[in-house]
């Protein structure tokens, strides 16, 4: 890929049980112009993304920019709650 526009949006989860942290990082932010937009249907998913943001900082010295959050009314009943959860998970990282 290697270009700058248009951005490719990774709109997935960051569950570590399927992929390694290195693979999650590469999909979420490793192919320019890829940007992460976490799916946060439940609070635990925000925590998983927080772990990936921490991994990127600790391993690669990179700061992941979260461009938005995708959610529905399944586990979190409003987008403001999903945004609050992701901001809480990445604050201080």
C-alpha positions as CSV (number, residue, x, y, z in Angstrom):
1,X,0.0,0.0,0.0
2,X,2.4,2.7,1.2
3,X,0.4,5.6,0.0
4,X,-1.2,8.5,1.9
5,X,-4.7,8.7,0.6
6,X,-7.3,7.5,0.9
7,X,-6.9,6.1,4.4
8,X,-7.7,2.4,5.0
9,X,-9.7,2.0,8.2
10,X,-9.2,-1.0,10.4
11,X,-12.6,-1.3,12.0
12,X,-12.1,-4.5,13.9
13,X,-11.6,-5.7,17.4
14,X,-8.3,-6.2,19.1
15,X,-8.9,-9.6,20.6
16,X,-5.5,-11.2,21.4
17,X,-6.8,-14.7,21.3
18,X,-6.8,-14.9,17.5
19,X,-3.7,-12.8,16.5
20,X,-0.5,-11.9,18.1
21,X,0.0,-8.3,19.3
22,X,2.4,-7.8,16.4
23,X,-0.2,-8.9,13.9
24,X,-2.9,-6.7,15.5
25,X,-0.5,-3.7,15.4
26,X,0.3,-4.4,11.7
27,X,-3.3,-4.6,10.7
28,X,-4.4,-1.6,12.8
29,X,-1.6,0.8,12.0
30,X,1.3,-0.9,10.2
31,X,0.3,-0.3,6.5
32,X,0.2,3.4,5.7
33,X,-2.3,5.0,5.3
34,X,-4.0,2.6,7.7
35,X,-5.8,4.1,10.7
36,X,-7.6,2.3,13.6
37,X,-11.3,2.8,14.4
38,X,-12.0,0.3,17.2
39,X,-15.2,-1.7,17.4
40,X,-16.3,-1.2,21.0
41,X,-19.5,-3.1,21.7
42,X,-18.5,-4.0,25.3
43,X,-16.2,-2.3,27.8
44,X,-13.7,-5.2,27.5
45,X,-13.1,-4.3,23.9
46,X,-12.0,-0.8,24.8
47,X,-9.5,-2.4,27.2
48,X,-8.2,-4.7,24.5
49,X,-7.5,-1.6,22.3
50,X,-5.9,0.1,25.2
51,X,-3.5,-2.9,25.5
52,X,-2.7,-2.6,21.7
53,X,-2.0,1.2,22.1
54,X,0.3,0.4,25.0
55,X,2.1,-2.4,23.0
56,X,2.7,0.1,20.1
57,X,4.2,2.6,22.4
58,X,6.4,0.1,24.3
59,X,7.5,-2.0,21.4
60,X,7.7,0.5,18.5
61,X,7.8,3.8,20.2
62,X,4.7,4.8,18.2
63,X,1.5,6.5,19.3
64,X,-1.6,5.1,17.8
65,X,-4.1,7.7,16.8
66,X,-7.7,6.4,17.3
67,X,-9.8,8.2,14.6
68,X,-13.2,7.1,16.0
69,X,-15.2,4.3,17.6
70,X,-17.8,2.0,16.0
71,X,-20.6,0.7,18.3
72,X,-24.2,-0.4,18.4
73,X,-26.8,-0.7,21.1
74,X,-25.7,-4.3,21.8
75,X,-23.6,-4.1,24.9
76,X,-23.0,-0.3,25.2
77,X,-26.3,1.5,24.6
78,X,-24.8,4.7,23.2
79,X,-21.8,6.0,21.2
80,X,-20.9,8.4,24.0
81,X,-20.3,5.5,26.3
82,X,-18.2,3.7,23.8
83,X,-16.1,6.8,23.2
84,X,-15.7,7.3,27.0
85,X,-14.6,3.7,27.4
86,X,-11.9,3.9,24.7
87,X,-10.7,7.3,26.0
88,X,-10.5,5.8,29.5
89,X,-8.6,2.8,28.2
90,X,-5.9,4.9,26.4
91,X,-5.6,7.8,28.8
92,X,-2.2,8.1,30.3
93,X,-0.6,5.8,27.6
